[in-house]
Amino acid sequence: SQQGEEDPQALSIQEGENATMNCSYKTSINNLQWYRQNSGRGLVHLILIRSNEREKHSGRLRVTLDTSKKSSSLLITASRAADTASYFCATGVRGYQKVTFGTGTKLQVIP
Amino acid sequence: DTEVTQTPKHLVMGMTNKKSLKCEQHMGHRAMYWYKQKAKKPPELMFVYSYEKLSINESVPSRFSPECPNSSLLNLHLHALQPEDSALYLCASSQDSTVRTDTQYFGPGTRLTVL
């Protein structure tokens, strides 16, 4: 299975702190995406990083990708209570519509 | 319009019932997806439609029957389900591409309970 493993499974931080979550995967990928899911709701796309990119920023989000280690990290800076959600990485393979989701990190930001 | 809509939001059905889940998008996307998500687990792909044709079936039991009537609509017909099929069913769409895997836009899901 290409399913990614995310670490940590759960993370609890104070508002204003930074949150870092990691994703490891098993096979070569075309791109890696990060999604957020609020409890019992649909997923919201956050950011996509391609296999030839090493770092990408979007607002308070910073994503890194290390294809040699088959790993990625998502950093959320200056966290807010509204960032409380589950975060999933998802990997895609060139020429194939399927994305495979990682196990997820549940983030709680305490006001 | 970047919205994917799903109806109903909640569905309770018996094991002998027949019901359908509906999904709609107006973003001009040509790929549409059904996922199943159990509590505290990641979404699991069930089906992919590309240009209104079924392109991926992840060995889903025949009691789940997908249908894509046109490029904007995706249905999931349910028949003779089991209690273990209770889950959140998510629909998603993306621009179809055979060159890369695109961003997927998700609907809010249908919470299904099978009694």
Interface residues (C-beta under 8 A of the other chain):
Chain A: Q3 N30 N31 Q33 Y35 G40 R41 G42 L43 V44 H45 L48 R50 F88 G92 V93 R94 G95 Y96 Q97 K98 V99 T100 F101 G102 T103 G104
Chain B: V4 Q6 A31 Y33 K41 P42 P43 E44 L45 V48 S50 S55 I56 L88 L90 A92 S94 D96 T98 V99 R100 T101 T103 Q104 Y105 F106 G107 P108 G109 R111
